[in-house]
Amino acid sequence: MRPGLLIARVDLPVYWASTRRVAEQLLAAVEACPDPPRVLLVDWSNQPNPGTSLLATGADLNQQLHQRNVALWIADGRPSGGTSSPSTDAIRRFPSLTGAIDRFRSPGNGSSPPECGC
């Protein structure tokens, strides 16, 4: 079984101009693991505009992670049901880091990227 969860926190504000660099750094963190994780959980709670920056960063990063059979989960510190940082079929969104970790630890956590067969 592959190791499970890699947690990364993005502290500096992410704007459209810096999204590619942030995605590259997160991908490099995954690639630096001797055994790739099943899930990259990004703590996005410090972002001033989480919806916009996540949409810009998440899609490309998710595609690259999917190719490596790693799921992208986001904890953005916002209550569920809001308009910021929606979950998609490919990116799972959680209102808290603790909630995401608890979900990962639960049986049948759905940590495999869609259609990857991992």
C-alpha positions in Angstrom: 0.0 0.0 0.0 1.2 3.5 -0.8 1.8 6.0 2.0 -1.2 8.1 2.5 -1.3 11.8 3.2 1.0 14.7 2.4 -0.1 18.0 4.0 1.2 21.3 2.6 0.4 24.8 3.8 0.4 27.8 1.6 1.1 30.8 3.8 1.9 33.6 1.3 -1.0 35.0 -0.7 -1.6 33.4 -4.0 -2.7 35.6 -6.9 -3.1 34.9 -10.6 0.5 35.8 -11.3 1.9 33.4 -8.8 -0.3 30.4 -9.3 2.0 28.5 -11.6 4.9 28.8 -9.1 2.8 27.6 -6.2 1.6 24.6 -8.2 5.2 23.8 -9.2 6.3 23.9 -5.5 3.4 21.6 -4.4 4.2 19.2 -7.2 7.9 19.2 -6.2 6.9 18.4 -2.6 5.0 15.3 -3.9 7.9 14.3 -6.1 10.3 14.6 -3.2 8.5 11.9 -1.3 10.3 8.5 -1.6 6.9 6.9 -1.9 4.2 9.1 -3.5 1.2 9.8 -1.3 -2.3 9.0 -2.2 -3.5 12.4 -1.3 -2.0 15.9 -1.3 -3.9 18.0 1.2 -3.3 21.7 0.8 -4.1 24.0 3.7 -5.5 27.0 1.8 -7.0 28.7 4.9 -4.6 31.7 4.8 -5.6 32.8 1.3 -7.3 36.2 1.1 -9.3 35.2 -2.0 -9.4 31.4 -1.8 -11.9 30.8 -4.6 -10.1 32.7 -7.3 -6.6 31.5 -6.4 -7.7 27.9 -6.0 -9.4 27.9 -9.3 -6.3 29.2 -11.0 -3.9 26.9 -9.2 -6.1 23.8 -8.7 -7.0 22.7 -12.2 -3.5 22.4 -13.6 -2.1 21.0 -10.4 -4.9 18.5 -10.2 -4.2 17.3 -13.7 -0.5 16.8 -13.0 -1.2 15.0 -9.7 -3.8 12.8 -11.4 -1.1 11.6 -13.8 0.8 10.5 -10.7 -2.2 8.8 -9.2 -2.4 11.4 -6.4 -5.7 13.0 -5.3 -5.8 16.8 -4.5 -7.8 17.8 -1.4 -8.1 21.4 -0.3 -8.9 22.6 3.3 -9.8 26.3 2.9 -11.2 27.2 6.3 -14.5 28.3 4.9 -17.9 26.8 5.9 -19.4 24.3 3.5 -22.0 25.5 1.1 -20.3 28.9 0.5 -19.4 30.2 -2.9 -15.6 30.0 -2.4 -13.5 27.0 -3.3 -16.2 24.5 -4.4 -15.5 20.8 -4.5 -15.4 19.4 -8.0 -15.3 15.8 -9.1 -11.5 16.0 -9.2 -10.7 18.3 -6.2 -12.2 17.6 -2.8 -12.8 20.6 -0.6 -13.1 20.6 3.1 -13.9 23.4 5.5 -11.2 22.4 7.9 -7.8 20.7 7.9 -9.0 18.5 10.8 -12.1 17.5 8.9 -10.0 16.5 5.9 -7.6 14.4 8.0 -10.5 12.7 9.8 -12.0 11.9 6.4 -8.7 10.5 5.1 -8.4 8.2 8.2 -12.0 6.9 7.7 -12.5 3.6 5.9 -13.4 4.1 2.2 -12.1 7.6 2.2 -12.3 8.1 -1.6 -8.7 9.2 -1.8 -8.1 7.7 -5.2 -8.3 10.2 -8.1 -11.3 9.5 -10.4 -10.7 6.7 -12.9 -7.0 6.2 -11.9 -7.5 2.6 -10.7 -5.1 3.2 -7.8 
